Amino acid sequence: MERTIRAGWFVFGVLAGLLVAIVCSHFEILTFNGEVPIVDLAQLVAALFLAMYIPFAVERMRDRQRYARDLLVSQVQEIVEGAKSVNDILSACAMSGETDDRSKMQVRARFLTCNFKLSRLAERLIKECGDECQLALDDFRKAYDTYFDAVTGGSLYGTGKVDWSTWRQQESEFVQLQNAGIDLTRFLSDR
């Protein structure tokens, strides 16, 4: 839609320019010499090329930046969703009063996935926005590490037992992780 509008304005500009040239030559406001130096013609072609190329190049660059930012935002959301699934598993274990091996493996698998995604996010974030994103990433990383420690005791395998006190402690840290994810998402969206 936007490209169609731009193309319409381009055609309108060309037609308006031709109309002005015809009116100017008809009333002899401007006289046109039949001889055009090759240098002037080359400059005209270069100016027209740059006038058409630069806006499209800038738009492509902005689209790429928007895509990269949206990708980073989705990675942050995936990490928070992974932590939410851990939270749901722990909630189910606390309600049932028992923690089976299947639940332990699910928690470990979710954390392994989140850890991998977090390391990829850190790499991409530094590439996309450099050191200015480091503080926002550090806050998110700290909240994630605190949540990880609350659930597992700092070890991926942890104690394996989930009761209500464990669940309450990790729930508070999960809320902090969600808030840090929202802050990082906002930071990325505002860039």
C-alpha positions as CSV (number, residue, x, y, z in Angstrom):
1,M,0.0,0.0,0.0
2,E,2.7,2.4,1.0
3,R,4.8,1.6,-2.1
4,T,1.7,2.2,-4.3
5,I,1.3,5.7,-2.7
6,R,5.0,6.5,-3.3
7,A,4.8,5.3,-6.9
8,G,1.7,7.5,-7.4
9,W,3.5,10.5,-6.0
10,F,6.5,9.8,-8.3
11,V,4.2,9.6,-11.4
12,F,2.4,12.8,-10.3
13,G,5.8,14.6,-9.9
14,V,7.0,13.5,-13.3
15,L,3.7,14.6,-14.9
16,A,3.8,17.9,-13.1
17,G,7.4,18.5,-14.2
18,L,6.5,17.8,-17.8
19,L,3.5,20.1,-17.6
20,V,5.6,22.9,-16.1
21,A,8.2,22.4,-18.9
22,I,5.6,22.5,-21.6
23,V,4.0,25.6,-20.2
24,C,7.4,27.3,-19.8
25,S,8.4,26.5,-23.4
26,H,5.0,27.5,-24.9
27,F,5.1,30.9,-23.3
28,E,8.8,31.2,-23.8
29,I,9.5,31.7,-20.1
30,L,12.4,29.4,-20.5
31,T,14.2,28.6,-23.7
32,F,15.7,25.3,-24.3
33,N,18.9,24.9,-26.2
34,G,19.0,21.8,-28.4
35,E,22.6,21.1,-27.4
36,V,23.2,19.5,-24.0
37,P,26.7,19.0,-22.8
38,I,27.4,15.4,-21.9
39,V,28.6,16.4,-18.4
40,D,25.3,18.1,-17.6
41,L,23.4,15.0,-18.9
42,A,25.5,12.7,-16.8
43,Q,24.9,14.9,-13.7
44,L,21.2,14.9,-14.4
45,V,21.1,11.1,-14.7
46,A,23.2,10.7,-11.5
47,A,20.9,13.1,-9.6
48,L,17.8,11.3,-10.8
49,F,19.3,7.9,-9.9
50,L,20.2,9.1,-6.4
51,A,16.9,10.8,-5.9
52,M,15.2,7.5,-6.5
53,Y,17.7,5.2,-4.9
54,I,18.3,6.9,-1.6
55,P,14.7,6.7,-0.3
56,F,14.4,3.0,-1.2
57,A,17.8,2.2,0.4
58,V,16.8,4.1,3.6
59,E,13.5,2.2,3.7
60,R,15.2,-1.1,3.3
61,M,17.6,-0.3,6.1
62,R,14.8,0.7,8.4
63,D,12.9,-2.5,7.5
64,R,16.0,-4.6,8.3
65,Q,16.4,-2.8,11.7
66,R,12.7,-3.3,12.4
67,Y,12.9,-7.0,11.6
68,A,16.0,-7.4,13.8
69,R,14.3,-5.6,16.7
70,D,11.2,-7.7,16.3
71,L,13.3,-10.8,16.3
72,L,15.0,-9.8,19.6
73,V,11.7,-8.9,21.2
74,S,10.3,-12.4,20.2
75,Q,13.3,-14.1,21.7
76,V,12.8,-12.2,25.0
77,Q,9.2,-13.3,25.0
78,E,10.1,-16.9,24.2
79,I,12.5,-17.0,27.2
80,V,9.8,-15.6,29.5
81,E,7.3,-18.1,28.1
82,G,9.8,-20.9,28.8
83,A,10.0,-19.7,32.4
84,K,6.2,-19.5,32.6
85,S,6.0,-23.2,31.5
86,V,8.5,-24.1,34.3
87,N,6.3,-22.1,36.7
88,D,3.2,-24.0,35.5
89,I,4.9,-27.4,36.0
90,L,6.0,-26.4,39.5
91,S,2.5,-25.2,40.3
92,A,1.1,-28.5,39.2
93,C,3.7,-30.4,41.4
94,A,3.0,-28.2,44.4
95,M,-0.8,-28.8,44.0
96,S,-0.4,-32.6,43.7
97,G,2.1,-32.7,46.5
98,E,4.5,-34.9,44.6
99,T,7.2,-34.3,42.1
100,D,7.7,-37.1,39.6
101,D,10.7,-37.7,37.3
102,R,8.8,-36.6,34.3
103,S,8.1,-33.2,35.8
104,K,11.8,-32.9,36.8
105,M,12.9,-33.7,33.2
106,Q,10.4,-31.2,31.8
107,V,11.8,-28.4,34.1
108,R,15.4,-29.3,33.1
109,A,14.5,-29.4,29.4
110,R,12.8,-26.0,29.6
111,F,15.7,-24.5,31.4
112,L,18.2,-25.9,28.9
113,T,16.1,-24.4,26.1
114,C,15.9,-21.0,27.9
115,N,19.6,-21.0,28.7
116,F,20.4,-21.6,25.0
117,K,18.0,-18.9,23.9
118,L,19.4,-16.4,26.4
119,S,22.9,-17.0,25.2
120,R,21.7,-16.4,21.6
121,L,19.8,-13.3,22.6
122,A,22.9,-11.9,24.3
123,E,25.0,-12.4,21.1
124,R,22.4,-10.9,18.8
125,L,21.6,-8.0,21.1
126,I,25.3,-7.0,21.3
127,K,25.6,-7.2,17.5
128,E,22.5,-5.2,16.9
129,C,22.9,-2.3,19.4
130,G,26.3,-2.7,21.0
131,D,27.1,-1.6,24.5
132,E,24.1,0.6,25.0
133,C,21.9,-2.5,25.3
134,Q,24.3,-4.1,27.8
135,L,22.6,-2.6,30.9
136,A,19.1,-3.7,29.9
137,L,20.4,-7.1,29.0
138,D,22.2,-7.4,32.4
139,D,19.0,-6.6,34.3
140,F,17.1,-9.2,32.4
141,R,20.0,-11.8,32.8
142,K,20.1,-11.1,36.5
143,A,16.4,-11.6,36.9
144,Y,16.6,-14.9,34.9
145,D,19.6,-16.1,37.0
146,T,17.7,-15.3,40.2
147,Y,14.7,-17.2,38.9
148,F,16.8,-20.1,37.9
149,D,18.5,-20.2,41.3
150,A,15.1,-20.0,43.1
151,V,13.8,-23.0,41.2
152,T,16.9,-25.2,41.1
153,G,19.2,-23.9,43.8
154,G,21.8,-23.0,41.2
155,S,22.2,-26.4,39.8
156,L,20.3,-27.6,36.7
157,Y,19.2,-30.7,38.6
158,G,18.5,-29.0,41.9
159,T,16.9,-30.9,44.8
160,G,14.0,-32.1,42.7
161,K,11.4,-31.6,45.4
162,V,8.7,-29.0,44.9
163,D,6.5,-27.9,47.8
164,W,4.5,-24.7,48.5
165,S,7.4,-22.8,50.0
166,T,9.6,-23.5,46.9
167,W,6.7,-22.6,44.7
168,R,6.1,-19.3,46.5
169,Q,9.7,-18.3,46.4
170,Q,10.1,-19.0,42.7
171,E,6.7,-17.3,41.9
172,S,8.1,-14.0,43.3
173,E,11.2,-14.4,41.2
174,F,9.1,-15.3,38.2
175,V,7.2,-12.0,38.5
176,Q,10.5,-10.2,38.6
177,L,11.6,-12.0,35.5
178,Q,8.4,-11.1,33.7
179,N,8.9,-7.4,34.7
180,A,12.5,-7.5,33.5
181,G,11.3,-9.0,30.2
182,I,8.8,-6.2,29.8
183,D,11.4,-3.6,30.5
184,L,13.8,-5.2,27.9
185,T,11.0,-5.4,25.4
186,R,10.2,-1.7,25.9
187,F,13.8,-0.8,25.6
188,L,14.1,-2.6,22.3
189,S,10.9,-1.2,21.0
190,D,11.9,2.4,21.9
191,R,15.2,2.1,20.0
